[in-house]
């Protein structure tokens, strides 16, 4: 599972809010859904069965908005109603974990359902990894480590794992993470017993020096070329804009193809070149960016957080503004017939652009105008919704949030209809 994650805390953004971004790269034909699961109260003796593991249920869970691949219980990325955002990416380190374990997606869902703050979510994560370890889906070897990025309005953390072990790093301003293990000696906490373990294995000298996590536990201490290059690109872009980052900039980062560099790739024309942050894939077994998420956290004290979600490669798609306070339209979720889902529409559009790349300019122009409209509408509703939230008008907030998201969907369907008509005209003229 490929992924790229970015975060910018208040000192790095234009208005002091935290911005969290995540691209989830999955098999091209794997269906994706955006789900909202309301929080609930549970009995003390209730159990949760995941991957043949019996986990004690939390007494209370928070409402979570998450991206869910077909066949997965967990989420690749998501946000809860406490304003905590989290995502995961695959790592392959050399400490085995025998027996069944939790997937990275399972862990994302568990910490979002149970974490009131980013720091509490990190504590939950490292406890779950230490107790149960990790594994890849059934049928694969029982080793599937992950990196995680976790943030709220005031704090953010990068976590990397190896078997039942982990390290984490507190983030001050900006950070990128993904499929390369990059925490070395700059960690803030490390799992008990890890230093002794790697010294016994001969992976680190017993000289009292601070453990280099990536250098000791990875097969390739310099990282896998694709993941390390993408991490470097995202880090450079974040640092260049540090202090002036907004949600529109984060969306551009997630839609990047190394523009302006000698690595630049046109994914609709060329199948060669480095893997980019925005992945389009080619062929039935290829991976592509399946869902992309940008979360605005803590923009107003006690106000609404805006969660922007896009299906498919983000450079040629629209980010929908979603509000966890309301029920999201059914076409985002897994219960909608596949032919009618937003994910299917994004796949069809991607196929159309691969067949006729010249249509990309028209798509970007049309969706650019739509995105500007959605940005304005979302900010206006967030302002209105904040007043309702502070006054305790929960039912009215839920109703209006649902109407706001439905209106965004109608605007998208209108824009998509216009594009289809223009494409048909173009075909006839050709």
PyMOL commands that set and color helices and strands:
alter all, ss='L'
color gray80, all
select helices_A, chain A and resi 10-12+104-114+118-132+194-200+213-217+225-240+247-254+314-316+330-332+338-340+342-355+357-391+394-429
alter helices_A, ss='H'
color red, helices_A
select strands_A, chain A and resi 2-8+18-27+32-37+47-50+53-56+64-69+77-80+85-91+145-151+156-162+165-170+174-177+189-190+287-297+306-311+320-322
alter strands_A, ss='S'
color yellow, strands_A
deselect
rebuild
show_as cartoon
